Amino acid sequence: TGGTPPDLSADNAYNSIISLGLVDADSAENSRIYTYPHPDGNHYNKYTSAQAALVLQWIEQGAQDN
């Protein structure tokens, strides 16, 4: 993403996440939105295990704008 954070405001979050290529619909486990803040990752902002599971489930279910 070149250091550009996604715009996570309510009106823009989904489009920002998708347009920045943070979701890999073919391989949910490789999606940057899942791996980068993963509890075992190297980024300083990390998901809890429960949050990571929800993100992975959302991607596996089609990463819908809901």
C-alpha positions as CSV (number, residue, x, y, z in Angstrom):
1,T,0.0,0.0,0.0
2,G,3.0,2.3,-0.1
3,G,2.4,3.6,3.4
4,T,-1.1,4.9,2.6
5,P,-3.4,3.8,5.3
6,P,-6.9,2.7,4.4
7,D,-9.7,5.3,5.0
8,L,-11.7,3.4,7.6
9,S,-14.5,6.0,8.1
10,A,-17.9,4.4,7.9
11,D,-18.6,5.6,4.4
12,N,-15.3,4.7,2.9
13,A,-13.9,1.7,4.7
14,Y,-15.0,-1.0,2.3
15,N,-14.0,0.8,-0.9
16,S,-10.6,1.8,0.6
17,I,-9.8,-1.8,1.7
18,I,-10.7,-3.2,-1.6
19,S,-9.1,-0.5,-3.8
20,L,-5.8,-0.8,-1.8
21,G,-5.7,-4.5,-2.6
22,L,-5.8,-5.6,1.0
23,V,-8.2,-8.5,0.3
24,D,-7.1,-11.6,-1.6
25,A,-10.4,-13.4,-2.4
26,D,-8.6,-16.4,-3.9
27,S,-6.5,-16.9,-0.8
28,A,-8.0,-15.4,2.3
29,E,-5.0,-16.3,4.5
30,N,-2.8,-14.2,2.3
31,S,-4.9,-11.1,2.5
32,R,-2.9,-8.2,3.8
33,I,-5.8,-7.1,5.9
34,Y,-5.5,-10.4,7.7
35,T,-1.8,-11.1,7.7
36,Y,-0.3,-7.6,8.4
37,P,-2.0,-7.0,11.8
38,H,-2.2,-10.7,12.6
39,P,-1.4,-11.5,16.3
40,D,1.7,-13.3,15.2
41,G,2.8,-10.6,12.7
42,N,5.5,-8.0,13.0
43,H,3.3,-4.9,12.8
44,Y,2.9,-2.8,16.0
45,N,-0.9,-2.7,15.6
46,K,-2.2,-6.3,16.0
47,Y,-5.5,-8.0,16.0
48,T,-6.5,-10.2,18.9
49,S,-6.9,-13.8,18.0
50,A,-10.7,-13.3,18.0
51,Q,-10.5,-10.3,15.7
52,A,-8.2,-12.1,13.3
53,A,-10.7,-15.0,13.1
54,L,-13.5,-12.6,12.3
55,V,-11.5,-10.9,9.5
56,L,-10.6,-14.3,8.0
57,Q,-14.2,-15.5,8.2
58,W,-15.4,-12.3,6.5
59,I,-12.9,-12.8,3.6
60,E,-13.7,-16.5,3.3
61,Q,-17.4,-15.5,3.1
62,G,-16.8,-13.3,0.1
63,A,-15.6,-10.0,1.7
64,Q,-19.0,-8.4,1.2
65,D,-19.7,-4.8,1.8
66,N,-22.0,-5.3,4.8
